[in-house]
Amino acid sequence: MSGTSLDGIDVAIIDISGSGFKAKINVLTSHSVPYPRKIREALMAVSNTNAFTGDISRLNFLLGELYAEALEETAERAEIPLDTIKLIGCHGQTIFHEGQGAQYLGKKVASTFQIGESSVITERLGIDVISNFRERDVAAGGKGAPLVPYLDYMLMRHRGRGRVAVNIGGIANLTAIPPNTNTERVIAFDTGPGNMVIDQLISRITSGGEHFDKDGTTAAAGVPDPKLLAKLLRDKYFRAKPPKTAGREQYGAEFVSKLLDTELSSEDLVATATALTAESIALGVRNFILPDMRVDEVFVSGGGTHNPTLMRMLRKALEPIPVKETSEVGLDVDAKEAIAFAVMAYETAHARPSNVPFATGAKRSVILGKVTQNGPATRNGNGGSLANNGNGNGVVVHKAKVPRGNGVSRTAVPAKVKAAAR
C-alpha cells in the first residue's frame, strides 16, 4: 500500500483463515519502505496535473519494481521464505481520483488511476497479484473510496459499543460501526485532509528539506488562526452528505499555495492546517455520525497518530468521546491499510465481493481488483495457481490456523508459513 501522502510503501504479510467477516487474521510482520526523494518528486509531478504520458508509463513499471523489492525486504527481515507467500494484494499509487464524476467529452465520467505495474511484480516474485481495487467500485457507481471499511467492520465491530475507526493518512477517513449491526448501517467517508496539507506546507516552507512535521513540533510552536480556520471549515465539502471522497484534487498544490499567500507565520500556518485536520474529522463525526448512532470510542490509525500535536487537537475536538489508537485492539497503526488490501485480495481470490456499498455509494457489492497470474515456470513453483491449483477451487491463499479472539493477532513467524501478502 502506498497512499496519498506519497511517503513510501507499507507492506504487511498475514495469514488468514475463514471467509468474509468471520475470517481470522494473523499479522506475521509489517514494514514501511520510504520512497527515495527523486521517486517522491516524480510522483508529485504526475499526480493530479498535466504530465507526459512517458513519465507515467515509466513510473508505472518502476513502481512495480519497487513494490517487489519492498516485499522481498520485508520477508527477509522477518525470515519468511518468499516461496511460502501465495498471493499479493497491491493497491498501487493513486495519481488521480475523481469518484464524484465530471463532464468530459459530452459524458459524465468518474475515474480513478493507480500505478504500479502488477505484471512486473508477478515476474519478479513468481506470485499471483491482485491489483486495481478501486476501479470496479467506481464502475458500479461508487466513489471508489473508502474501501478500508470492509476491514474496519471485520475487526472493529462490537455487540455493545458504537465505534468509529479513523485513519489519518494523506487524506483522513472514518468508518462508523453501530453496536450489533450489519454492513448496511455502516457509515464511511473521507472527512477531508489528513497529513497532506501539513506535509506540503512543511516541504514548501523548508524548500524540500523536510517533508513532514516531525513530532508535530512546528504546529506546537504556533497557534491556529481562528479566522482562517473558520473560513476553511466553511468549504462545501465538509457539509456534503456521505458517501464522499477527497484527494489531492482538493487539497493539493493549489490549496497550499493559497494558504502560503496569507500573512501568517510558518508556525501558525502549520498549526492551522493541523487544526483543520482535527476539526474536520470531528465535524464529520458530529454532523453525520452522532445523529444516527452513539459513539462510545474512536480508534485512530495511520501516519497522523505519530503527530502528538494533531492527536492532542483531535482528542480536544472530540471530547468527551475517548480517542484511542488501533494498537489497543491489536491492529498496528501503520499497517491497517496494507492489511486491508491483503484481506481484499484474499476475498477476490475466493470470488467474494469486498466493497461496502453504503460506504462508497456503489449500486451493489462487487468483486474488486484485477488478477495477474503467475506463469507455469516461475521461481516459487506455484505454477499459475489461481487458475489451477490442483484442487478445483481456483484458490491458492493458504488457510492457516489462527488464534481466536478479536479477529487479529500478531505472533512470531514460524519456520514455514503459508502467507498472503500485501
N, C-alpha and C positions, 0 to 999 in steps of 0.2 A: 504494500500500500504506500502510495506517495500522494500527499494531499495538496490542497491549495496554498499552503504555507511555503511549498517548494523547498523544504529544509532537508529532505532526504527520503530514504526508503526504509519503511518499517516492515520487518519480517517476523512472522510468528509461525512456529511449527507445532502442530497439535495432533493428538489422537482424538478421534470422535467415534462414538458408538450410538446406536439407536437411530431414530428418524424424526424429522420435524421438530416440534417444540419440546419433545421429550428426549431429544438427543443429549448425551453427556459428553462434556469436553474436558480433555486433559491437556493443559498447556505444557509442552515439553521445554520450549525455550522461546525467547523473543529477543530481538536485537534491532538496533537502528543504525543505518549506514548513511552518513551525511552526503549530500551531493557535493562534488567538487565545485569551487567557486565559479569556474567557467561554465560548467553544466547548468548551474542555477541561473546564471546570467542569460544563457542561451534559451532556457525555458521561459524566463521572464519576457524575453524578446519575441516569443511566438504565442504568448498567452493573451487572448482577447485583444489582438491587434492585427494590423496588416503585416503579413510576413511572407517571405519567399517559400514557395512550396518545397524547394530543395532543402531548406533548413528543417522544415517539419519532417520530411521524409528521412533525412539523416538522423535527426534526433529520435525518431520513432525506432529505428534499428539500433541506435546507440543505447537507448534506454533498455531495450531487450537484453543487451549485453550486460548492462549494469545490474539489472534485476537478477540475472543468472548468477553473476558474481556475488551479489548480496546474499542470495540463498546459500551458495557454496560457503561463504564466510560464516554465516550463521550456523549452518550444520556442522562445520569444522570446529567452531568454538564450543559447541555442545556435544561433540563427538558422536554425532548422528550420521551414520553412513548414508550417502546420497541414494544408494540403491534400495534403501528402505522407504524412501519418500515416494508415494504413489500418485499424488495429484497436487497441482499448483493452482491456486486461485490468484489471478493478477488483476488488480483494479486498473493499473496504469496511471499515467499522469494526465489530469484534466488540463487541457489548454483552452477549451471553450465549453460553456454550458449555458443553454438558453431553454430551460424547461417550460417556460411560460409560452413560448412561441412568438414569432414576429412575422410581419408581412414581408414576403420575399418572392419576387418574380410572379406576382399575382396570386400567391397562395400563402396561407399562414403556416409557418414551419417552426416546429420545436426541434431542437437538436442538441446533441452532446458529443464531445470529441475527446477521447482519451488516447494517448500514445504510449508505446512500449511494446514492441512487436513480439507477440506470443510465439511466432514461428522460430524466432531466434532463441527464445528461452527453451523451447522444446528441443531444438537441435543441439544446444549446448549441454543440456542436462539429461536428455532422453526421458523426459517425464511429460505426461499429458498436462496441458494448460487450459484452464477456462478463464476467459478474459472478457472485457467489454460488457460489464454487467448492466450499466445504466441504459443502454440503447433500447433494450426490449421493453423496459418500463415506459420509456418515452413513446415508443411506437404504440403502446397500449393505452395511450392517453394520459400517462403520468408525468410528473415533473422530473423523473429520473433520480430524485433525491427527496428526503434522505432514505438510504437503504439499510442503514445500521439498525433501525427499529426491529428488524427480524431477530437480531442477536439480543437486543435490549429486552424484548418480550420473552425470549427463550430463557435468559439468565436472571432478569430482574423482577419478573412478576412475583406477586406475593398475595397470599389469600386474604390477609387482613390489613395491608398497608398500601396506601397510594404512593407511588414512586414516580419521580421524574429523573431520567438519565440525561445528563448534559454532556456533550462532547465539545471541547473548545480547541479546534484546530485552526486553520486559516479562517474558516467560517465556523460559527457556533451553531449547533443544532440541539434539539431536545426531543426526547420521547417520553410521553406521559402515559403511565400504565395504571389505570384504576385498580383497586383491590379486587381479586377474584373475578377476573374478566377475560374475555377472548379478544382477538386482534381487532374485531370490529369496533371496539371502543377505545382503541389506542389512538392517541393524537401525537403527531410528529411533524416537525417542520424546522427549517433553518431560521434561527432567530435574528441573524444579521452577522456583522463582522465578529470574528473571534480574535486571532492573533494577527490577521492580515494587515490591518491598518497600522497597528503598533509596529510591526516588523518593518513595513515600508517607511514609516516615519524615521525609525532609528537608522535604517540604511541611508536614507536621503540626508539626514542630519549629520551623520558621520562620514558622508561621501563613500559609502560602501565599506567602511572599516568595521562596522558591526552590523549584524543582521537581525538582532532581536534584543529586547530589553532584559538583559540577564538579571535574574532575581528581582525584576521589577524595580530596579534602583532608580532609573530615570523618572518613572512615574511617581515613585515615592518621594522624590525630591521636589515635585511640583504640586500644583493644586488644580483640580479640574475647573475649567471656566464655566460657570453656570449658564451664561447666556448662549455660548456656543453649543454646550451640551444639550440645552433645551431645544435649540434650533435643529440640531442633528436628529434628535429623537422625534421631531415632528415629521420626519420623512414618511411618506405614504406606505412604504414597505412595512414598517412596524405596525401599522393599523390594518394592513391587509389580512384577511382571514386565511388560515391554512386550508389546504396544503399550499406551501410556497417554498421556493428555493432561492438562495442567494449565491453570489460568487464574485469573482474578480471583475465581472462586468459592472457591478455596482460599486465595489469598494477597492478598485484598482488605482492606477497611477493618476487618473483624472481627479478622483475623490481626494487623494492625498495631496495633490498639488493645490487644491482649494484650501485645504487645512493649512498648508505651509504659507499661503498668502495672508493669513491672519498675522496679527502683531504679537501673538503670544510667545513667551519664551519656549525653548525646546522642552524644558521640563514640564511646563504647564500644558503644552500641546500633547505630549505623550500621556500625561495624567488624564487629559480629557478623552483621548482615544481609548485609554484603558477603562475609564468610567463608562464610555459608550458601549463597550462590550458587556460589562457587568449589568448596566441598566437596561440594555435591550433584551438580554436574557430574562431579567426579572419582569420586564414589560410583557414578554411573551407568556410567562407563567401567569401573571395577573390577568391579562386580557383574554387568554384563550384556554387556560387550564383550570384555574380556580373556579370559574363559573360552572364548570361541568363535573369536577371531582375534587375531593380533598387531597391535599399533598402532605404526606407525613414526613417525607425526606427526599432530598435531592442528592444524587450521586454524580460526581464530575470526573471526566476523563479527558485525555488529550494534552497537548503541549501547554495549554493555559494553566494546568494545575501546578506547573513549575514556576509560575509567576506569583509570588506571595502578595504583591500589591493588588493584582487582579482578583485573587481569591478572597482577599480581605474585603474588597469592594463588593464582590458578589455576595458574600455572606451578609454584609450590611444591607444590600439591596433586597435580599430575600427574607430578612427577618420577619417573623420568628421561625421560619422553616429551617430545620437543620440542614446544613450543606456539608457533605462528606465526599471522600474520594472513592472511586470504584474499587480501589485496592482493599477497602474494608469488607467487600463481599468477594474477594479473591480474584478480581479482574484487574490486571496490570493497566495503569492509566495510559501507558504509551503504546499498548498493543491491541486495544479494543477493536479498532477498525481493521487491522490486519487479521485478527481472529475472525471478525465478521465476514470478511470476504473468503476466508478459508471455509467457513461454515456454508456460505452460499455456494461455493464451488462444489462442496460435498453434496448439497441438495440438488444442484444441477446434474451432477453425475448420476444421481438416482432418479432423474426426471421428475423432480418435485419443484414447484414454484417457491420463491423465497422473497418476493416483494410483499409489502404490506399496503394494499390499495388505499386504506384510509390515511396512510402516511404520505403517499406520493400522489394520490389522486388518479391512479390508474383505473381503468374500467373493470379490470379483473386481475386475479392472480396469474402470474406468468412465470415460466422457467427462464431464468436470467443467464446471460452470458453466451459466449461462443466457444466451441471446443476446438482446440488444436491438438490433434492426436499424435502420440509418439509413434515413430516408424518401427518396422519389424526388426531393425538391426541397430539398436541404439545401446548406449553403454550400460543402462541399468537393466537391460534384458527383459523389460516388461512386454515388449512386442505388440504395440498397437492396442493396448489393453482396454481402453474404453469401448472400442468396437467389438473386441472379442477377448474375454479373459478366461475362457475355458469353462465357465460355469453357467453361461447362458443368460446372465442378468445384465451384462454390459457395464459392470461397475468394478472399479479397482480400489477404491478407497477402503483400507482395512478397517474393520470394526474391532477396535481394541476394547478390552475390559477396562472400564474407567470407574473410579470410586463414585459412589452415590453422594448426594448432598445438594448443594446449590446449583449443580449442573456444570460447575467449572472447578478445576483443581490444577495444581502445579506440583509436579513431582520430579524426582531425579530421573535422568534419562537412562533407561536400561540399555544393555549392550546391543540388543537388537530390538528395533521398534518399527512398527508399521505406522507411517506418519502421513497426514495430509498437510500440505504446507502452503502458506501464503508468503 
